[in-house]
Amino acid sequence: MLTTDPAPIGRLTVSLRPATEAYDYDYVAQHLADPALLAGAVAVCVFRAPLVAVPVGGIRRGGYLSVAEFTRAAEARSLLADRPGFPHVRVSWSPYCDACHTVAWGYPAPPWWEDDAVVGRFHGYSEAAIAAYCHRRARAGHDPPAP
């Protein structure tokens, strides 16, 4: 089983759970180009909120999770570090109060100003999911930022 030892009452920890327990499992499964990657995925549970961490493979070059507290991000990093499919796990510190830190793995992601389709392919999303996302952004009036 993928759980860590339960924490004493009042102490929050990060744990790994089966991927199917993640709140976003169904969403990710429907949008990945290669849903077979979910066989190696896990749910990272922070503050009792499990989110799916999908390993790299096929066209998926990297992944990430957003974590509000740096210490929890470091815990998540250590839990993912030795798992197959999660190479080069690292924590990126956010210098902004209103932005989360990230736990990332695989190759470094394209810069934020890169084309949405490039970023979607990097994360292994299907062409249909990328097209739908880009269409929704265009309808909402979100122009890509200038380079």
Salt bridges, closest charged atoms under 4 A:
GLU21 OE1 - ARG17 NE 2.90
GLU69 OE1 - ARG72 NE 3.38
GLU75 OE2 - ARG72 NH1 2.56
ASP116 OD2 - ARG137 NE 2.79
GLU127 OE2 - ARG121 NE 2.75
